[in-house]
């Protein structure tokens, strides 16, 4: 019996580039704000960092993250939150999503499916709902490879809380040691998976090759394309 039965993926900066998405949002905001898209995109990145910092210390109720985070972003620009909300929707619906794909993401998810494993997405949210991620992943050609998607605003709980991961495991009747979570955040993804007693892979472009942490089944890789090697390594144990 294989060790790993299920692989869960974070969305942003794991499968899709958040900076690429912000560039699309910035193009939609350029006219109403009368600012260059580049300046808007930089400000969105700044806002994203602020929202994540607030979320990490429990500054948002999990069930209200999207509207509260939207207010934080709107205040950065000094505009009504509805302007930002409309721009995000337009960027999601009207812009191609293929260019948001992280290099190697689609091929890697395809290989995981070919290995006979369940593939799920487990994502936190910021100032747009998880339903927008569903649209983007479908447009990018990834949805057909994904068995199910779970988002914090729908679950009512965010990573790294173990309850988030537990909901995924329960849905597929999989034990923690039979699951592997992949993401780019030390706090939300790696720590969350470890606290949930799952195998974990952290994507960090600053490392070289595959690094295994101590006796834990925790790995760090520089790019998602190396994930298959990690899965095969886990199968040896």
C-alpha positions in Angstrom: 0.0 0.0 0.0 1.5 3.4 -1.0 2.4 5.8 1.8 0.9 8.8 0.1 -2.7 8.7 -1.1 -3.5 12.4 -1.3 -1.6 15.5 -2.2 -3.1 18.9 -1.2 -1.8 22.1 -2.9 -1.8 25.7 -1.8 -2.9 28.1 -4.6 -1.0 31.3 -4.6 2.7 31.1 -5.4 2.4 27.3 -5.5 0.2 26.8 -8.5 -0.6 30.4 -9.6 1.6 33.5 -9.3 -0.1 36.1 -7.1 2.1 38.9 -8.6 0.8 38.0 -12.1 -2.8 38.2 -10.8 -2.1 41.5 -9.2 -0.9 42.8 -12.5 -4.3 41.9 -14.0 -6.1 43.6 -11.2 -3.8 46.7 -11.5 -4.8 47.0 -15.2 -8.4 47.2 -14.2 -7.7 49.7 -11.5 -5.5 52.0 -13.6 -8.3 54.0 -15.1 -10.6 54.6 -12.1 -7.5 55.4 -9.9 -5.6 57.4 -12.6 -2.4 55.7 -11.7 0.1 53.6 -13.6 -0.5 49.8 -13.3 3.0 49.2 -12.1 2.5 51.4 -9.1 -0.9 49.8 -8.3 0.6 46.3 -8.5 3.3 47.2 -6.1 0.7 48.7 -3.7 -1.4 45.5 -3.9 1.7 43.4 -3.0 2.2 45.7 0.0 -1.4 45.3 1.0 -1.2 41.5 0.6 1.6 41.5 3.1 -0.4 43.6 5.5 -3.5 41.3 5.3 -1.4 38.2 5.8 0.3 39.7 8.8 -3.1 40.6 10.4 -4.5 37.2 9.6 -1.5 35.4 11.2 -2.1 37.1 14.6 -5.9 36.5 14.5 -6.9 40.0 13.5 -9.7 38.7 11.3 -12.5 36.3 12.0 -12.0 33.4 9.6 -15.6 33.8 8.3 -15.2 37.5 7.6 -11.7 37.7 6.1 -12.7 38.7 2.6 -14.7 41.8 3.3 -12.3 42.9 6.1 -9.2 42.4 4.0 -10.9 44.2 1.1 -11.3 47.2 3.4 -7.6 47.1 4.3 -6.7 47.2 0.6 -9.2 49.9 -0.3 -7.8 52.1 2.5 -4.3 51.8 1.1 -5.6 53.5 -2.1 -8.0 55.8 -0.4 -11.0 54.5 -2.4 -14.3 52.7 -1.7 -13.9 48.9 -1.4 -16.4 48.5 -4.2 -14.0 49.9 -6.7 -11.4 47.3 -5.8 -14.0 44.5 -5.7 -15.2 45.3 -9.2 -11.6 45.4 -10.5 -10.8 42.0 -8.9 -13.9 40.5 -10.5 -13.0 41.9 -13.9 -9.4 40.6 -13.7 -10.8 37.2 -12.8 -13.4 37.0 -15.5 -11.9 39.0 -18.4 -8.1 38.3 -18.3 -6.5 35.0 -19.4 -5.4 32.8 -16.5 -2.7 30.8 -18.3 -0.1 33.4 -17.7 -0.7 33.2 -13.9 0.5 29.5 -13.9 3.7 28.8 -12.0 6.3 27.2 -14.3 5.9 23.4 -14.0 2.7 23.5 -12.0 0.3 22.0 -14.5 2.8 19.3 -15.5 3.4 18.4 -11.9 -0.3 18.2 -10.9 -0.8 16.0 -14.0 2.0 13.7 -12.9 0.5 13.4 -9.4 -2.8 12.4 -10.9 -1.0 9.8 -13.1 0.5 8.3 -10.0 -3.1 7.5 -8.9 -3.2 10.0 -6.0 -6.1 12.2 -5.0 -5.4 15.9 -5.8 -7.0 18.7 -3.8 -6.5 22.4 -3.3 -6.4 23.8 0.2 -6.2 27.6 0.2 -6.5 30.6 2.4 -8.2 33.7 1.1 -7.3 37.4 1.2 -9.5 40.1 -0.5 -11.3 37.9 -2.9 -13.3 34.7 -2.3 -12.3 31.2 -2.9 -14.8 31.0 -5.7 -12.6 33.3 -7.8 -9.7 30.8 -7.4 -12.0 28.2 -8.8 -12.6 30.3 -11.9 -8.9 31.0 -12.3 -7.9 27.3 -11.9 -10.5 26.3 -14.4 -9.4 28.9 -17.0 -5.8 27.8 -16.4 -6.7 24.2 -17.2 -6.0 22.8 -13.7 -9.6 22.1 -12.5 -9.9 18.9 -14.5 -6.9 17.5 -12.6 -8.3 18.5 -9.1 -10.6 16.2 -7.2 -11.9 18.9 -4.8 -11.1 22.4 -3.7 -11.3 23.8 -0.1 -11.1 27.5 0.8 -10.9 29.2 4.1 -14.0 31.4 3.5 -16.1 28.4 2.7 -14.6 26.2 5.5 -14.8 29.0 8.1 -11.3 28.2 9.2 -7.8 29.2 7.8 -4.4 27.5 7.6 -2.4 26.8 9.7 -5.1 25.6 12.0 -5.2 21.8 12.1 -9.0 21.9 11.7 -8.5 23.1 8.1 -6.4 20.1 7.1 -8.6 17.8 9.1 -11.6 18.7 7.0 -9.7 17.6 3.9 -8.5 14.3 5.4 -12.0 13.5 6.7 -13.6 14.2 3.3 -11.4 11.5 1.7 -11.0 9.2 4.7 -7.3 9.6 4.6 -4.9 9.4 7.6 -2.5 12.3 8.1 0.6 10.1 7.3 -1.0 9.2 4.0 -1.3 12.8 2.9 1.2 15.4 1.7 0.6 19.1 1.7 2.5 21.4 -0.7 2.8 25.2 -0.3 5.1 28.2 -0.2 4.4 29.5 3.3 6.4 28.4 6.3 3.7 29.5 8.7 0.5 28.6 6.8 1.5 25.5 4.8 4.6 23.8 6.4 3.7 24.5 10.0 0.0 23.8 9.4 0.8 20.4 7.8 3.3 19.5 10.6 0.8 20.4 13.3 -1.7 18.1 11.5 0.9 15.3 11.4 1.0 15.3 7.6 3.9 15.1 5.3 4.9 18.5 4.0 6.7 20.2 1.1 7.7 23.8 1.2 8.6 25.6 -2.0 11.4 28.0 -1.5 13.3 29.3 -4.6 16.3 30.2 -2.4 17.3 26.6 -1.8 19.2 24.3 -4.2 17.9 20.8 -4.8 15.8 18.8 -2.4 16.3 19.3 1.3 14.9 16.9 3.9 14.4 18.3 7.4 15.7 16.0 10.2 13.6 12.9 10.9 10.4 14.6 9.9 8.8 13.8 6.5 9.3 17.5 5.7 11.0 18.6 2.5 12.1 21.9 1.0 12.3 22.2 -2.8 13.2 25.2 -5.0 10.5 24.5 -7.6 7.3 22.6 -7.9 8.7 20.4 -10.7 10.7 18.4 -8.1 7.6 17.3 -6.2 7.4 13.9 -8.0 10.9 13.1 -6.7 9.8 13.8 -3.2 6.7 11.6 -3.5 8.9 8.7 -4.8 11.2 9.3 -1.9 8.3 9.0 0.5 7.2 5.8 -1.1 10.5 4.2 -0.1 9.8 4.5 3.7 
